[in-house]
């Protein structure tokens, strides 16, 4: 179940690429908007990955995994029903949000589900293999679905897979939740820094290394993440700075 969840997340990085010509032809999408259909997923996924892991620590990794799977399946359904480039970009962003909630908790659940080291190492090997296989399968499956059925099936295929993994996740043991609350300032700094870096990478991929905006984004992301790291070093609860400060103040008053 965990391996299938990882396969679904990685597969979605590449499966849409092959369908882009069909999407452009059927929906009359401007060529300038085609990269956004791909990058909408990558941007949301990469930007929220750190935050998704922290939310799983606080609210429960199993529950967070299940919520992420539901969000991912809904985003896939919306993409399959999309009637414009804007709808597809929004659907891809929803998929990215679901993936960011799922991915870090998939990995964490391996450590909490398999206590024996040999079994855990085997599970981690399978997890790593699925990451590589998903890239290749995404290209092959995207081409087959587009050719034999319709480009919409590169989205629809995730719905039954996501629902099956969601049902299977009920067998997972729910690990202990950490105490604390999510810090607003740290969440904003970490997320904004990751957004800047991921968006810079996508711009480099589209426009090359001569893009001045991309360099500005790299600088902004680096500054935000340095501030974020410095703040994290001074507190006991990662990504929970404001919560910790209120708690410490209350203790001092007592």
DRENPABA-925283 format. One record per residue (C-alpha): residue number from 1; x, y, z; chain. Coordinates in nm, 4 decimals. Layout:
DRENPABA-925283
+------+----------+----------+----------+-------+
| resi |       xx |       yy |       zz | chain |
+------+----------+----------+----------+-------+
|  NUM |        X |        Y |        Z |     A |
...
+------+----------+----------+----------+-------+
This chain:
DRENPABA-925283
+------+----------+----------+----------+-------+
| resi |       xx |       yy |       zz | chain |
+------+----------+----------+----------+-------+
|    1 |   0.0000 |   0.0000 |   0.0000 |     A |
|    2 |   0.2798 |   0.2414 |   0.0906 |     A |
|    3 |   0.4734 |   0.1519 |  -0.2255 |     A |
|    4 |   0.1648 |   0.2105 |  -0.4413 |     A |
|    5 |   0.1080 |   0.5506 |  -0.2826 |     A |
|    6 |   0.4663 |   0.6493 |  -0.3620 |     A |
|    7 |   0.4339 |   0.5152 |  -0.7173 |     A |
|    8 |   0.1180 |   0.7222 |  -0.7731 |     A |
|    9 |   0.2850 |   1.0419 |  -0.6507 |     A |
|   10 |   0.6015 |   1.0042 |  -0.8605 |     A |
|   11 |   0.4101 |   0.8781 |  -1.1641 |     A |
|   12 |   0.2125 |   1.2016 |  -1.1733 |     A |
|   13 |   0.5323 |   1.4014 |  -1.2226 |     A |
|   14 |   0.5637 |   1.2703 |  -1.5786 |     A |
|   15 |   0.2353 |   1.1141 |  -1.6894 |     A |
|   16 |   0.0816 |   1.4435 |  -1.8047 |     A |
|   17 |   0.3821 |   1.5419 |  -2.0197 |     A |
|   18 |   0.2951 |   1.2992 |  -2.2987 |     A |
|   19 |  -0.0661 |   1.4190 |  -2.3056 |     A |
|   20 |   0.0205 |   1.7883 |  -2.3537 |     A |
|   21 |  -0.0117 |   1.7910 |  -2.7365 |     A |
|   22 |  -0.3576 |   1.6322 |  -2.7137 |     A |
|   23 |  -0.4600 |   1.8758 |  -2.4396 |     A |
|   24 |  -0.3392 |   2.1686 |  -2.6493 |     A |
|   25 |  -0.5256 |   2.0468 |  -2.9561 |     A |
|   26 |  -0.8574 |   1.9650 |  -2.7893 |     A |
|   27 |  -0.8819 |   2.2606 |  -2.5517 |     A |
|   28 |  -0.7038 |   2.5119 |  -2.7792 |     A |
|   29 |  -0.4500 |   2.5939 |  -2.5109 |     A |
|   30 |  -0.1980 |   2.8699 |  -2.5756 |     A |
|   31 |   0.1537 |   2.7140 |  -2.5927 |     A |
|   32 |   0.2732 |   2.9528 |  -2.3223 |     A |
|   33 |   0.0300 |   2.7922 |  -2.0746 |     A |
|   34 |   0.1312 |   2.4313 |  -2.1370 |     A |
|   35 |   0.4342 |   2.4358 |  -1.9007 |     A |
|   36 |   0.2070 |   2.5705 |  -1.6263 |     A |
|   37 |  -0.0047 |   2.2541 |  -1.6450 |     A |
|   38 |   0.3055 |   2.0517 |  -1.5588 |     A |
|   39 |   0.4647 |   2.2996 |  -1.3196 |     A |
|   40 |   0.1448 |   2.3638 |  -1.1230 |     A |
|   41 |   0.1850 |   2.0188 |  -0.9690 |     A |
|   42 |   0.5588 |   2.0527 |  -0.9087 |     A |
|   43 |   0.5265 |   2.3979 |  -0.7530 |     A |
|   44 |   0.2533 |   2.3031 |  -0.5048 |     A |
|   45 |   0.4193 |   1.9708 |  -0.4229 |     A |
|   46 |   0.7671 |   2.1103 |  -0.3626 |     A |
|   47 |   0.6516 |   2.4207 |  -0.1800 |     A |
|   48 |   0.4302 |   2.2394 |   0.0722 |     A |
|   49 |   0.6355 |   1.9239 |   0.1283 |     A |
|   50 |   0.8033 |   2.0480 |   0.4473 |     A |
|   51 |   0.4754 |   2.1768 |   0.5867 |     A |
|   52 |   0.2994 |   1.8491 |   0.4997 |     A |
|   53 |   0.5498 |   1.6532 |   0.7068 |     A |
|   54 |   0.5052 |   1.8803 |   1.0063 |     A |
|   55 |   0.1260 |   1.8611 |   0.9852 |     A |
|   56 |   0.1574 |   1.4825 |   0.9861 |     A |
|   57 |   0.3659 |   1.4969 |   1.3052 |     A |
|   58 |   0.1021 |   1.7029 |   1.4828 |     A |
|   59 |  -0.2257 |   1.5673 |   1.3462 |     A |
|   60 |  -0.1259 |   1.2075 |   1.2881 |     A |
|   61 |   0.0641 |   1.0612 |   0.9930 |     A |
|   62 |  -0.1992 |   0.8037 |   0.9055 |     A |
|   63 |  -0.4795 |   1.0608 |   0.9094 |     A |
|   64 |  -0.2690 |   1.3067 |   0.7119 |     A |
|   65 |  -0.1908 |   1.0367 |   0.4548 |     A |
|   66 |  -0.5603 |   0.9622 |   0.4127 |     A |
|   67 |  -0.6504 |   1.3304 |   0.3761 |     A |
|   68 |  -0.3737 |   1.3712 |   0.1194 |     A |
|   69 |  -0.5019 |   1.0753 |  -0.0820 |     A |
|   70 |  -0.8537 |   1.2202 |  -0.0877 |     A |
|   71 |  -0.7243 |   1.5609 |  -0.1994 |     A |
|   72 |  -0.5071 |   1.3965 |  -0.4659 |     A |
|   73 |  -0.7984 |   1.1905 |  -0.6002 |     A |
|   74 |  -1.0257 |   1.4966 |  -0.6104 |     A |
|   75 |  -0.7597 |   1.6946 |  -0.7963 |     A |
|   76 |  -0.7233 |   1.4085 |  -1.0450 |     A |
|   77 |  -1.0988 |   1.3955 |  -1.0990 |     A |
|   78 |  -1.1096 |   1.7725 |  -1.1533 |     A |
|   79 |  -0.8251 |   1.7456 |  -1.4041 |     A |
|   80 |  -1.0039 |   1.4751 |  -1.6002 |     A |
|   81 |  -1.3146 |   1.6925 |  -1.6179 |     A |
|   82 |  -1.1193 |   2.0084 |  -1.7021 |     A |
|   83 |  -1.2505 |   2.2271 |  -1.9822 |     A |
|   84 |  -0.9774 |   2.4918 |  -1.9970 |     A |
|   85 |  -0.6115 |   2.5494 |  -1.9237 |     A |
|   86 |  -0.7030 |   2.7370 |  -1.6055 |     A |
|   87 |  -0.9034 |   2.4415 |  -1.4756 |     A |
|   88 |  -0.6179 |   2.2016 |  -1.5506 |     A |
|   89 |  -0.3619 |   2.4235 |  -1.3775 |     A |
|   90 |  -0.5849 |   2.4492 |  -1.0698 |     A |
|   91 |  -0.6419 |   2.0724 |  -1.0716 |     A |
|   92 |  -0.2684 |   2.0098 |  -1.0946 |     A |
|   93 |  -0.2115 |   2.2415 |  -0.7982 |     A |
|   94 |  -0.4702 |   2.0463 |  -0.5974 |     A |
|   95 |  -0.2896 |   1.7243 |  -0.6898 |     A |
|   96 |   0.0340 |   1.8824 |  -0.5683 |     A |
|   97 |  -0.1234 |   1.9744 |  -0.2354 |     A |
|   98 |  -0.2465 |   1.6166 |  -0.1934 |     A |
|   99 |   0.0979 |   1.4814 |  -0.2830 |     A |
|  100 |   0.2654 |   1.7150 |  -0.0314 |     A |
|  101 |   0.0374 |   1.5827 |   0.2419 |     A |
|  102 |   0.0956 |   1.2220 |   0.1369 |     A |
|  103 |   0.4640 |   1.1887 |   0.0474 |     A |
|  104 |   0.6392 |   1.2748 |   0.3781 |     A |
|  105 |   0.3951 |   1.0643 |   0.5765 |     A |
|  106 |   0.4367 |   0.7648 |   0.3451 |     A |
|  107 |   0.8060 |   0.7590 |   0.4288 |     A |
|  108 |   0.7479 |   0.8172 |   0.8008 |     A |
|  109 |   0.4920 |   0.5347 |   0.8180 |     A |
|  110 |   0.7527 |   0.2865 |   0.6948 |     A |
|  111 |   0.9607 |   0.3517 |   1.0061 |     A |
|  112 |   0.6627 |   0.3229 |   1.2409 |     A |
|  113 |   0.4983 |   0.0218 |   1.0707 |     A |
|  114 |   0.8071 |  -0.2014 |   1.0414 |     A |
|  115 |   0.9974 |  -0.2271 |   1.3677 |     A |
|  116 |   1.2343 |  -0.5047 |   1.2572 |     A |
|  117 |   1.5391 |  -0.3545 |   1.0858 |     A |
|  118 |   1.5620 |  -0.6142 |   0.8087 |     A |
|  119 |   1.1955 |  -0.5774 |   0.7203 |     A |
|  120 |   1.2216 |  -0.1989 |   0.7364 |     A |
|  121 |   1.5258 |  -0.1994 |   0.5060 |     A |
|  122 |   1.3344 |  -0.4166 |   0.2584 |     A |
|  123 |   1.0407 |  -0.1767 |   0.2694 |     A |
|  124 |   1.2711 |   0.1218 |   0.2150 |     A |
|  125 |   1.4295 |  -0.0533 |  -0.0835 |     A |
|  126 |   1.0864 |  -0.1086 |  -0.2372 |     A |
|  127 |   0.9968 |   0.2536 |  -0.1625 |     A |
|  128 |   1.3107 |   0.3740 |  -0.3409 |     A |
|  129 |   1.2500 |   0.1423 |  -0.6357 |     A |
|  130 |   0.8990 |   0.2802 |  -0.6802 |     A |
|  131 |   1.0391 |   0.6325 |  -0.7005 |     A |
|  132 |   1.2504 |   0.5348 |  -1.0004 |     A |
|  133 |   0.9895 |   0.3112 |  -1.1626 |     A |
|  134 |   0.7234 |   0.5796 |  -1.1330 |     A |
|  135 |   0.9133 |   0.8175 |  -1.3637 |     A |
|  136 |   0.9429 |   0.5571 |  -1.6402 |     A |
|  137 |   0.5919 |   0.4182 |  -1.5941 |     A |
|  138 |   0.4503 |   0.7706 |  -1.6065 |     A |
|  139 |   0.5905 |   0.8288 |  -1.9548 |     A |
|  140 |   0.4810 |   0.4885 |  -2.0869 |     A |
|  141 |   0.1380 |   0.4949 |  -1.9251 |     A |
|  142 |   0.0762 |   0.8534 |  -2.0304 |     A |
|  143 |   0.1435 |   0.7627 |  -2.3921 |     A |
|  144 |  -0.0689 |   0.4468 |  -2.3816 |     A |
|  145 |  -0.3689 |   0.6151 |  -2.2173 |     A |
|  146 |  -0.3571 |   0.9124 |  -2.4520 |     A |
|  147 |  -0.3275 |   0.6926 |  -2.7622 |     A |
|  148 |  -0.5774 |   0.4202 |  -2.6699 |     A |
|  149 |  -0.8339 |   0.6161 |  -2.4691 |     A |
|  150 |  -0.8142 |   0.9915 |  -2.4194 |     A |
|  151 |  -0.5823 |   1.2419 |  -2.2541 |     A |
|  152 |  -0.8334 |   1.2781 |  -1.9696 |     A |
|  153 |  -0.7414 |   0.9288 |  -1.8521 |     A |
|  154 |  -0.3967 |   1.0449 |  -1.7432 |     A |
|  155 |  -0.5957 |   1.2144 |  -1.4669 |     A |
|  156 |  -0.8788 |   0.9655 |  -1.4208 |     A |
|  157 |  -0.6375 |   0.6730 |  -1.3690 |     A |
|  158 |  -0.5341 |   0.8203 |  -1.0324 |     A |
|  159 |  -0.8872 |   0.8149 |  -0.8920 |     A |
|  160 |  -0.9289 |   0.4336 |  -0.8548 |     A |
|  161 |  -0.5655 |   0.3949 |  -0.7513 |     A |
|  162 |  -0.6048 |   0.6625 |  -0.4849 |     A |
|  163 |  -0.9271 |   0.5095 |  -0.3531 |     A |
|  164 |  -0.7708 |   0.1625 |  -0.3329 |     A |
|  165 |  -0.4709 |   0.2979 |  -0.1429 |     A |
|  166 |  -0.7075 |   0.4913 |   0.0848 |     A |
|  167 |  -0.8961 |   0.1702 |   0.1684 |     A |
|  168 |  -0.5696 |  -0.0151 |   0.2224 |     A |
|  169 |  -0.4392 |   0.2565 |   0.4567 |     A |
|  170 |  -0.6926 |   0.1423 |   0.7169 |     A |
|  171 |  -0.4610 |  -0.1523 |   0.7900 |     A |
|  172 |  -0.1751 |   0.0763 |   0.8943 |     A |
|  173 |  -0.0984 |   0.1276 |   1.2589 |     A |
|  174 |  -0.1513 |   0.4861 |   1.3703 |     A |
|  175 |   0.1752 |   0.6139 |   1.5249 |     A |
|  176 |   0.1811 |   0.8477 |   1.8213 |     A |
|  177 |   0.1163 |   1.2133 |   1.7499 |     A |
|  178 |   0.3595 |   1.4803 |   1.8614 |     A |
|  179 |   0.2471 |   1.7567 |   2.0928 |     A |
|  180 |   0.2440 |   2.1199 |   1.9896 |     A |
|  181 |   0.0819 |   2.3455 |   1.7352 |     A |
|  182 |   0.1780 |   2.4688 |   1.3932 |     A |
|  183 |   0.3712 |   2.7968 |   1.4022 |     A |
|  184 |   0.2294 |   3.0548 |   1.1628 |     A |
|  185 |   0.5477 |   3.2567 |   1.1078 |     A |
|  186 |   0.7695 |   2.9526 |   1.0543 |     A |
|  187 |   0.5172 |   2.7955 |   0.8208 |     A |
|  188 |   0.5030 |   3.1120 |   0.6103 |     A |
|  189 |   0.8828 |   3.1486 |   0.5955 |     A |
|  190 |   0.9458 |   2.7846 |   0.5086 |     A |
|  191 |   0.6702 |   2.7657 |   0.2495 |     A |
|  192 |   0.7568 |   3.0981 |   0.0850 |     A |
|  193 |   1.1233 |   2.9995 |   0.0654 |     A |
|  194 |   1.0394 |   2.6668 |  -0.0977 |     A |
|  195 |   0.7961 |   2.8333 |  -0.3405 |     A |
|  196 |   1.0694 |   3.0731 |  -0.4529 |     A |
|  197 |   1.3262 |   2.7980 |  -0.5063 |     A |
|  198 |   1.0930 |   2.5567 |  -0.6846 |     A |
|  199 |   0.9552 |   2.8300 |  -0.9091 |     A |
|  200 |   1.3102 |   2.9397 |  -0.9910 |     A |
|  201 |   1.3959 |   2.5843 |  -1.0984 |     A |
|  202 |   1.0921 |   2.5689 |  -1.3282 |     A |
|  203 |   1.1860 |   2.9047 |  -1.4849 |     A |
|  204 |   1.5419 |   2.7856 |  -1.5432 |     A |
|  205 |   1.3971 |   2.4812 |  -1.7158 |     A |
|  206 |   1.1754 |   2.6927 |  -1.9414 |     A |
|  207 |   1.3926 |   2.9978 |  -2.0153 |     A |
|  208 |   1.7479 |   2.8799 |  -1.9468 |     A |
|  209 |   2.0104 |   3.0257 |  -1.7160 |     A |
|  210 |   1.9811 |   3.3754 |  -1.8621 |     A |
|  211 |   1.6520 |   3.4455 |  -1.6810 |     A |
|  212 |   1.7091 |   3.7301 |  -1.4290 |     A |
|  213 |   1.3756 |   3.6644 |  -1.2567 |     A |
|  214 |   1.4892 |   3.3119 |  -1.1713 |     A |
|  215 |   1.8055 |   3.4440 |  -1.0069 |     A |
|  216 |   1.5962 |   3.6894 |  -0.8065 |     A |
|  217 |   1.3752 |   3.4024 |  -0.6922 |     A |
|  218 |   1.6792 |   3.1975 |  -0.5906 |     A |
|  219 |   1.8094 |   3.4890 |  -0.3838 |     A |
|  220 |   1.4712 |   3.5472 |  -0.2210 |     A |
|  221 |   1.4281 |   3.1780 |  -0.1435 |     A |
|  222 |   1.7777 |   3.1522 |   0.0030 |     A |
|  223 |   1.7223 |   3.4535 |   0.2308 |     A |
|  224 |   1.3844 |   3.3263 |   0.3519 |     A |
|  225 |   1.5165 |   2.9772 |   0.4224 |     A |
|  226 |   1.8243 |   3.1102 |   0.6054 |     A |
|  227 |   1.5969 |   3.3165 |   0.8306 |     A |
|  228 |   1.3751 |   3.0117 |   0.8741 |     A |
|  229 |   1.6699 |   2.7899 |   0.9768 |     A |
|  230 |   1.8064 |   3.0496 |   1.2186 |     A |
|  231 |   1.4676 |   3.0724 |   1.3879 |     A |
|  232 |   1.4402 |   2.6938 |   1.4082 |     A |
|  233 |   1.7781 |   2.6642 |   1.5815 |     A |
|  234 |   1.6559 |   2.8811 |   1.8694 |     A |
|  235 |   1.3419 |   2.6882 |   1.9578 |     A |
|  236 |   1.2533 |   2.3440 |   2.0860 |     A |
|  237 |   0.9525 |   2.2805 |   1.8620 |     A |
|  238 |   1.0296 |   2.2904 |   1.4859 |     A |
|  239 |   0.7739 |   2.4824 |   1.2803 |     A |
|  240 |   0.6009 |   2.5775 |   1.6027 |     A |
|  241 |   0.7690 |   2.9007 |   1.7074 |     A |
|  242 |   0.4653 |   3.1069 |   1.7994 |     A |
|  243 |   0.3084 |   2.8170 |   1.9813 |     A |
|  244 |   0.6256 |   2.7601 |   2.1821 |     A |
|  245 |   0.6554 |   3.1267 |   2.2679 |     A |
|  246 |   0.2983 |   3.1400 |   2.4010 |     A |
|  247 |   0.3591 |   2.8243 |   2.6014 |     A |
|  248 |   0.6833 |   2.9557 |   2.7456 |     A |
|  249 |   0.5144 |   3.2856 |   2.8377 |     A |
|  250 |   0.2305 |   3.1051 |   3.0127 |     A |
|  251 |   0.4791 |   2.8910 |   3.2080 |     A |
|  252 |   0.6751 |   3.1975 |   3.3102 |     A |
|  253 |   0.3609 |   3.3688 |   3.4369 |     A |
|  254 |   0.2646 |   3.0588 |   3.6357 |     A |
+------+----------+----------+----------+-------+
